[in-house]
């Protein structure tokens, strides 16, 4: 261990860097290779084996996605699974270590299935926000549901706005249901009807 509290540990096929934090040595994740080999790190060397999804100063949506079994806790295997997915999507997983909310399309790996899916999704988002020639996508771009999920198309969310119904009679029925019992917003933010709303309306007629 050096004077700065940092040192190396040979964990088999990968050498890990450590730093003294909080009174004890902790693994420092600082390169893409660290992420690629995280699955090999002995659990005895992990700082914690689980953490709650609430009460942390961390994005709640990301925590919910990490919690694969929805039990309210994020465990080692869930972290490993998320990291493995990142490693499959990106050419160099280390590009996420500095942080930030912008992803360059050139960083995605077109040679893996996961990478191709994310790349296709990113390009779709750019098309929807009229930046077809863009070379990067940001978090705000991805969250722009009003642009990505057009009110004129079926988007698979189970909510049908009257405007997407071709049949004039059915369109009028949907509009009447919304006027009578209220509707629910679809992904684009437009009010529509879903199965629950239709069942509620049938009880009121």
LINFEN-V920312 format. One record per residue. N is the residue number from 0. RES is the residue in three letters. SS is DSSP state (A for helix, B for strand, O for the rest). PHI is phi in whole degrees, -180 to 180 (999 if undefined). Layout:
# LINFEN-V920312
n=N res=RES ss=SS phi=PHI
n=N res=RES ss=SS phi=PHI
This chain:
# LINFEN-V920312
n=0 res=UNK ss=O phi=999
n=1 res=UNK ss=O phi=-82
n=2 res=UNK ss=O phi=-64
n=3 res=UNK ss=O phi=-84
n=4 res=UNK ss=O phi=83
n=5 res=UNK ss=B phi=-102
n=6 res=UNK ss=B phi=-160
n=7 res=UNK ss=B phi=-121
n=8 res=UNK ss=B phi=-132
n=9 res=UNK ss=B phi=-83
n=10 res=UNK ss=O phi=-95
n=11 res=UNK ss=O phi=104
n=12 res=UNK ss=O phi=-84
n=13 res=UNK ss=O phi=-143
n=14 res=UNK ss=B phi=-99
n=15 res=UNK ss=B phi=-98
n=16 res=UNK ss=B phi=-95
n=17 res=UNK ss=B phi=-123
n=18 res=UNK ss=B phi=-141
n=19 res=UNK ss=B phi=-85
n=20 res=UNK ss=B phi=-137
n=21 res=UNK ss=O phi=66
n=22 res=UNK ss=O phi=91
n=23 res=UNK ss=B phi=-146
n=24 res=UNK ss=B phi=-77
n=25 res=UNK ss=B phi=-129
n=26 res=UNK ss=B phi=-66
n=27 res=UNK ss=B phi=-108
n=28 res=UNK ss=O phi=-88
n=29 res=UNK ss=O phi=-135
n=30 res=UNK ss=O phi=-138
n=31 res=UNK ss=A phi=-63
n=32 res=UNK ss=A phi=-66
n=33 res=UNK ss=A phi=-59
n=34 res=UNK ss=A phi=-67
n=35 res=UNK ss=A phi=-63
n=36 res=UNK ss=O phi=-102
n=37 res=UNK ss=A phi=-59
n=38 res=UNK ss=A phi=-63
n=39 res=UNK ss=A phi=-90
n=40 res=UNK ss=O phi=-69
n=41 res=UNK ss=O phi=-57
n=42 res=UNK ss=A phi=-63
n=43 res=UNK ss=A phi=-67
n=44 res=UNK ss=A phi=-97
n=45 res=UNK ss=O phi=-77
n=46 res=UNK ss=O phi=-66
n=47 res=UNK ss=O phi=-147
n=48 res=UNK ss=O phi=-100
n=49 res=UNK ss=B phi=-164
n=50 res=UNK ss=B phi=-151
n=51 res=UNK ss=B phi=-74
n=52 res=UNK ss=O phi=-89
n=53 res=UNK ss=O phi=-123
n=54 res=UNK ss=O phi=85
n=55 res=UNK ss=O phi=-106
n=56 res=UNK ss=O phi=-85
n=57 res=UNK ss=O phi=-153
n=58 res=UNK ss=O phi=-55
n=59 res=UNK ss=A phi=-65
n=60 res=UNK ss=A phi=-67
n=61 res=UNK ss=A phi=-64
n=62 res=UNK ss=A phi=-61
n=63 res=UNK ss=A phi=-65
n=64 res=UNK ss=A phi=-70
n=65 res=UNK ss=A phi=-67
n=66 res=UNK ss=O phi=-77
n=67 res=UNK ss=O phi=-62
n=68 res=UNK ss=O phi=-96
n=69 res=UNK ss=O phi=54
n=70 res=UNK ss=O phi=-100
n=71 res=UNK ss=O phi=85
n=72 res=UNK ss=B phi=-136
n=73 res=UNK ss=B phi=-105
n=74 res=UNK ss=B phi=-112
n=75 res=UNK ss=A phi=-54
n=76 res=UNK ss=A phi=-63
n=77 res=UNK ss=A phi=-72
n=78 res=UNK ss=A phi=-65
n=79 res=UNK ss=A phi=-61
n=80 res=UNK ss=A phi=-65
n=81 res=UNK ss=A phi=-65
n=82 res=UNK ss=A phi=-66
n=83 res=UNK ss=A phi=-62
n=84 res=UNK ss=A phi=-65
n=85 res=UNK ss=A phi=-61
n=86 res=UNK ss=A phi=-64
n=87 res=UNK ss=A phi=-76
n=88 res=UNK ss=A phi=-78
n=89 res=UNK ss=B phi=-107
n=90 res=UNK ss=O phi=-64
n=91 res=UNK ss=O phi=-127
n=92 res=UNK ss=A phi=-60
n=93 res=UNK ss=A phi=-65
n=94 res=UNK ss=A phi=-68
n=95 res=UNK ss=A phi=-88
n=96 res=UNK ss=O phi=-63
n=97 res=UNK ss=O phi=-65
n=98 res=UNK ss=O phi=88
n=99 res=UNK ss=O phi=119
n=100 res=UNK ss=O phi=-121
n=101 res=UNK ss=B phi=-123
n=102 res=UNK ss=B phi=-117
n=103 res=UNK ss=B phi=-80
n=104 res=UNK ss=A phi=-63
n=105 res=UNK ss=A phi=-68
n=106 res=UNK ss=A phi=-82
n=107 res=UNK ss=B phi=-79
n=108 res=UNK ss=O phi=-96
n=109 res=UNK ss=O phi=-77
n=110 res=UNK ss=O phi=-91
n=111 res=UNK ss=O phi=-120
n=112 res=UNK ss=A phi=-63
n=113 res=UNK ss=A phi=-64
n=114 res=UNK ss=A phi=-63
n=115 res=UNK ss=A phi=-65
n=116 res=UNK ss=A phi=-65
n=117 res=UNK ss=A phi=-67
n=118 res=UNK ss=A phi=-63
n=119 res=UNK ss=A phi=-64
n=120 res=UNK ss=A phi=-66
n=121 res=UNK ss=A phi=-62
n=122 res=UNK ss=A phi=-67
n=123 res=UNK ss=A phi=-63
n=124 res=UNK ss=A phi=-60
n=125 res=UNK ss=A phi=-62
n=126 res=UNK ss=A phi=-65
n=127 res=UNK ss=A phi=-65
n=128 res=UNK ss=O phi=-98
n=129 res=UNK ss=O phi=61
n=130 res=UNK ss=O phi=-131
n=131 res=UNK ss=O phi=-54
n=132 res=UNK ss=O phi=-93
n=133 res=UNK ss=O phi=-66
n=134 res=UNK ss=O phi=-109
n=135 res=UNK ss=B phi=-154
n=136 res=UNK ss=B phi=-133
n=137 res=UNK ss=B phi=-108
n=138 res=UNK ss=A phi=-62
n=139 res=UNK ss=A phi=-65
n=140 res=UNK ss=A phi=-63
n=141 res=UNK ss=A phi=-66
n=142 res=UNK ss=O phi=-84
n=143 res=UNK ss=O phi=-81
n=144 res=UNK ss=A phi=-64
n=145 res=UNK ss=A phi=-60
n=146 res=UNK ss=A phi=-86
n=147 res=UNK ss=A phi=-74
n=148 res=UNK ss=O phi=-106
n=149 res=UNK ss=O phi=-65
n=150 res=UNK ss=O phi=-71
n=151 res=UNK ss=O phi=-95
n=152 res=UNK ss=O phi=-127
n=153 res=UNK ss=O phi=-76
n=154 res=UNK ss=O phi=-118
n=155 res=UNK ss=O phi=81
n=156 res=UNK ss=O phi=-93
n=157 res=UNK ss=O phi=86
n=158 res=UNK ss=O phi=-109
n=159 res=UNK ss=B phi=-116
n=160 res=UNK ss=O phi=-71
n=161 res=UNK ss=A phi=-55
n=162 res=UNK ss=A phi=-63
n=163 res=UNK ss=A phi=-94
n=164 res=UNK ss=O phi=-88
n=165 res=UNK ss=O phi=-74
n=166 res=UNK ss=O phi=-69
n=167 res=UNK ss=A phi=-63
n=168 res=UNK ss=A phi=-67
n=169 res=UNK ss=A phi=-65
n=170 res=UNK ss=A phi=-62
n=171 res=UNK ss=A phi=-68
n=172 res=UNK ss=A phi=-63
n=173 res=UNK ss=A phi=-61
n=174 res=UNK ss=A phi=-65
n=175 res=UNK ss=A phi=-67
n=176 res=UNK ss=A phi=-61
n=177 res=UNK ss=A phi=-63
n=178 res=UNK ss=A phi=-68
n=179 res=UNK ss=A phi=-88
n=180 res=UNK ss=A phi=-116
n=181 res=UNK ss=O phi=90
n=182 res=UNK ss=O phi=-118
n=183 res=UNK ss=B phi=-130
n=184 res=UNK ss=B phi=-73
n=185 res=UNK ss=O phi=-88
n=186 res=UNK ss=O phi=-62
n=187 res=UNK ss=O phi=-88
n=188 res=UNK ss=O phi=93
n=189 res=UNK ss=O phi=-89
n=190 res=UNK ss=B phi=-69
n=191 res=UNK ss=B phi=-153
n=192 res=UNK ss=B phi=-118
n=193 res=UNK ss=O phi=-127
n=194 res=UNK ss=A phi=-60
n=195 res=UNK ss=A phi=-64
n=196 res=UNK ss=A phi=-65
n=197 res=UNK ss=A phi=-64
n=198 res=UNK ss=A phi=-66
n=199 res=UNK ss=A phi=-64
n=200 res=UNK ss=A phi=-66
n=201 res=UNK ss=A phi=-67
n=202 res=UNK ss=A phi=-76
n=203 res=UNK ss=A phi=-96
n=204 res=UNK ss=O phi=-106
